[in-house]
Amino acid sequence: MTKQPGTALHKTSVAYFSMEIGLQSDIPTYSGGLGILAGDTIRAAADLKVPMVAVTLLPRKGYFHQELDAQGNQIETPESWNAADCLKPLTPRVTVVIEKRQVKIRAWRYDAMGVTGGVVPVIYLDTDIAGNDKQDRELTQYLYGGDSRYRLCQEYVLGVGGVRMLRALGYDAIDRFHMNEGHAAFLVVELLDEELSRTGARGIKPQHIQAVQSKCVFTTHTPVPAGHDKFGMDMVRKVLGKHKVWDLQSKCNGDGGTLNMTHLALSFSNYVNGVSKQHGKVSQAMFSGYQIDAITNGVHAATWVAQPFQKLLDRYIPGWREDNASLRYGLNIPADAVWDAHMKCKNKLIAYVAKTLKVKLDPRVFTIGFGRRATAYKRADLLLRDIERLTKIASTAGAFQIIYAGKAHPQDFPGKALIKKVFEAGQALGKKIRIVYLPNYDIDVAKIMIPGVDVWLNTPQLPHEASGTSGMKAALNGVPSLSILDGWWIEGCVENLTGWAIEGKARKGVKDTSAQDAEALYDKLQNVVLPMFYGDRDQYVNIMLAALALNGSFFNTQRMVQEYLLKAYLR
């Protein structure tokens, strides 16, 4: 390991590790919500001048670029980009051993600038270096690509390679290592090795485990058991070699023959949290042997407020970027000014749809937005479950149009089928209810789509939504939510004030509540939302204001990072 003294940007107390980080569209190192949250967290830390450094991978071909054919088939192509256009190359090199080969790692840096002048450096790890074996050079080519072995190697580069790179860059005084999901859990292996080296011990003792635990924070993001990475121990030993940690079965194995990355992170952390109050409860039940707290997610206000609303807030709430809590004064903004800003956002979205899809939507028509990763539990098709009922609602309660967006993982075939189903519904409905699907949903598309709709729809199958943040972005732009009471919306929903809940009548023993949830959605749309939008515009604007003031002032990463400081970083 070559060390470069003095290259640390500042004395750093927190190292934030995430497999993906979404900062801007032309740095496509994110797939969706987890990466966007990481980017928003980093920006908020910079705003608050938290002494933080972030570590991630540099996938040179991104996640993937999504195209959709006329039938709704998803076509995936690499999203190649030039790191040198956006990032600064760093000199140090470190190595990790994979299958007995020395794999060299270099790094690139991006400086996330805060609205107060604070900076958080983001370190991108890259194995595409001359001298590395061809298969090792490709380890940082794709985000979430390849097979189980590929993922194992990627996570080892992130965790072990990431700690070594920080040391090589001069970050020696890190007090907390924050693992954003279990992908980064191998960092505890390197921290254990550092403890063994420091004490000269040959074996792992309780004091070494306690020393690592005192430094580690872990945030879990998924309430779905299948979402937690697991690797067979035979493959782990073959690929990564021997390590004393592998013998600590209770600390890293879920079932004896498996390395469970979530268990590894849980066992070596002094603070663990879910990402909403409900998710904290669900996670506590899943991992009953650990103490799991909750810190509800947020979004970075200065990033996600659209330009027309930025101008509005600058006029009526000066300083809102530096003090997100002051958004609560949004209730005092004149209704006409809010509606004018909203229509500017809506017209921009409709112009984007026309340019991208050659479809002309009507700005006077109520517009529903649904932008989510296309996967089964998010139920993009719930609104389309009964086409006949949907048509009747449009003809009696008021016309509406629907804008969809979201990528399906290349191996998620049910998710791809959902996209096709949306296309088929759009073809069946024709001009009765316009349905469009925007391709390649990324940061830039989201910034146009979310502020431009009249309501944000979210329909996950309970209890699978850990948090969700798209509705928080909508609220910052005065767009209320119409959503299943799961994740953050349990905390954010004040019925008929910040939006509306979809509450299907529960039936004992029924796990799939889609039929009941769809009925509840139709009832709320037909009897409450559409009549208010078309018949009582003043009341609708009051709800828009409440969404902005109440939810925008709380569900932001400024508040969230302050909670991490108090609960996790400064413990």
Rosetta blueprint (number, residue, H / E / L):
1 M L
2 T L
3 K L
4 Q L
5 P L
6 G L
7 T L
8 A L
9 L L
10 H L
11 K L
12 T L
13 S L
14 V E
15 A E
16 Y E
17 F E
18 S E
19 M L
20 E L
21 I L
22 G L
23 L L
24 Q L
25 S L
26 D L
27 I L
28 P L
29 T L
30 Y L
31 S L
32 G L
33 G H
34 L H
35 G H
36 I H
37 L H
38 A H
39 G H
40 D H
41 T H
42 I H
43 R H
44 A H
45 A H
46 A H
47 D H
48 L L
49 K L
50 V L
51 P L
52 M E
53 V E
54 A E
55 V E
56 T E
57 L E
58 L L
59 P L
60 R L
61 K L
62 G L
63 Y L
64 F L
65 H E
66 Q E
67 E E
68 L E
69 D L
70 A L
71 Q L
72 G L
73 N L
74 Q E
75 I E
76 E E
77 T E
78 P L
79 E L
80 S L
81 W L
82 N L
83 A H
84 A H
85 D H
86 C H
87 L L
88 K E
89 P E
90 L L
91 T L
92 P L
93 R L
94 V E
95 T E
96 V E
97 V E
98 I E
99 E L
100 K L
101 R E
102 Q E
103 V E
104 K E
105 I E
106 R E
107 A E
108 W E
109 R E
110 Y E
111 D E
112 A E
113 M E
114 G L
115 V L
116 T L
117 G L
118 G L
119 V E
120 V E
121 P E
122 V E
123 I E
124 Y E
125 L E
126 D E
127 T L
128 D L
129 I L
130 A L
131 G L
132 N L
133 D L
134 K H
135 Q H
136 D H
137 R H
138 E H
139 L H
140 T H
141 Q L
142 Y L
143 L L
144 Y L
145 G L
146 G L
147 D L
148 S H
149 R H
150 Y H
151 R H
152 L H
153 C H
154 Q H
155 E H
156 Y H
157 V H
158 L H
159 G H
160 V H
161 G H
162 G H
163 V H
164 R H
165 M H
166 L H
167 R H
168 A H
169 L L
170 G L
171 Y L
172 D L
173 A L
174 I L
175 D L
176 R E
177 F E
178 H E
179 M E
180 N E
181 E L
182 G H
183 H H
184 A H
185 A L
186 F L
187 L H
188 V H
189 V H
190 E H
191 L H
192 L H
193 D H
194 E H
195 E H
196 L H
197 S H
198 R H
199 T H
200 G L
201 A L
202 R L
203 G L
204 I L
205 K L
206 P H
207 Q H
208 H H
209 I H
210 Q H
211 A H
212 V H
213 Q H
214 S L
215 K L
216 C E
217 V E
218 F E
219 T E
220 T L
221 H L
222 T L
223 P L
224 V L
225 P H
226 A H
227 G H
228 H L
229 D L
230 K E
231 F E
232 G E
233 M H
234 D H
235 M H
236 V H
237 R H
238 K H
239 V H
240 L H
241 G L
242 K L
243 H L
244 K H
245 V H
246 W H
247 D H
248 L L
249 Q H
250 S H
251 K H
252 C H
253 N E
254 G L
255 D L
256 G L
257 G L
258 T E
259 L E
260 N E
261 M H
262 T H
263 H H
264 L H
265 A H
266 L H
267 S H
268 F L
269 S L
270 N L
271 Y E
272 V E
273 N E
274 G E
275 V L
276 S L
277 K H
278 Q H
279 H H
280 G H
281 K H
282 V H
283 S H
284 Q H
285 A H
286 M H
287 F L
288 S L
289 G L
290 Y L
291 Q L
292 I L
293 D E
294 A E
295 I L
296 T L
297 N L
298 G L
299 V E
300 H L
301 A H
302 A H
303 T H
304 W H
305 V L
306 A L
307 Q H
308 P H
309 F H
310 Q H
311 K H
312 L H
313 L H
314 D H
315 R H
316 Y H
317 I L
318 P L
319 G L
320 W L
321 R L
322 E L
323 D L
324 N H
325 A H
326 S H
327 L H
328 R H
329 Y H
330 G H
331 L H
332 N H
333 I L
334 P L
335 A H
336 D H
337 A H
338 V H
339 W H
340 D H
341 A H
342 H H
343 M H
344 K H
345 C H
346 K H
347 N H
348 K H
349 L H
350 I H
351 A H
352 Y H
353 V H
354 A H
355 K H
356 T H
357 L H
358 K L
359 V L
360 K L
361 L L
362 D L
363 P L
364 R L
365 V L
366 F E
367 T E
368 I E
369 G E
370 F E
371 G E
372 R L
373 R L
374 A L
375 T L
376 A H
377 Y H
378 K H
379 R L
380 A L
381 D L
382 L H
383 L H
384 L H
385 R L
386 D L
387 I H
388 E H
389 R H
390 L H
391 T H
392 K H
393 I H
394 A H
395 S H
396 T H
397 A L
398 G L
399 A L
400 F E
401 Q E
402 I E
403 I E
404 Y E
405 A E
406 G L
407 K L
408 A L
409 H L
410 P L
411 Q L
412 D L
413 F H
414 P H
415 G H
416 K H
417 A H
418 L H
419 I H
420 K H
421 K H
422 V H
423 F H
424 E H
425 A H
426 G H
427 Q H
428 A H
429 L H
430 G L
431 K L
432 K L
433 I L
434 R L
435 I E
436 V E
437 Y E
438 L E
439 P L
440 N L
441 Y L
442 D L
443 I H
444 D H
445 V H
446 A H
447 K H
448 I H
449 M H
450 I H
451 P H
452 G H
453 V L
454 D L
455 V E
456 W E
457 L E
458 N E
459 T L
460 P L
461 Q L
462 L L
463 P L
464 H L
465 E L
466 A L
467 S L
468 G L
469 T L
470 S H
471 G H
472 M H
473 K H
474 A H
475 A H
476 L H
477 N L
478 G L
479 V L
480 P L
481 S E
482 L E
483 S E
484 I E
485 L L
486 D L
487 G L
488 W L
489 W H
490 I H
491 E H
492 G H
493 C L
494 V L
495 E E
496 N L
497 L L
498 T L
499 G E
500 W E
501 A E
502 I E
503 E L
504 G L
505 K L
506 A L
507 R L
508 K L
509 G L
510 V L
511 K L
512 D L
513 T L
514 S H
515 A H
516 Q H
517 D H
518 A H
519 E H
520 A H
521 L H
522 Y H
523 D H
524 K H
525 L H
526 Q H
527 N H
528 V H
529 V H
530 L H
531 P H
532 M H
533 F H
534 Y H
535 G H
536 D L
537 R H
538 D H
539 Q H
540 Y H
541 V H
542 N H
543 I H
544 M H
545 L H
546 A H
547 A H
548 L H
549 A H
550 L H
551 N H
552 G L
553 S L
554 F L
555 F L
556 N E
557 T H
558 Q H
559 R H
560 M H
561 V H
562 Q H
563 E H
564 Y H
565 L H
566 L H
567 K H
568 A H
569 Y H
570 L L
571 R L
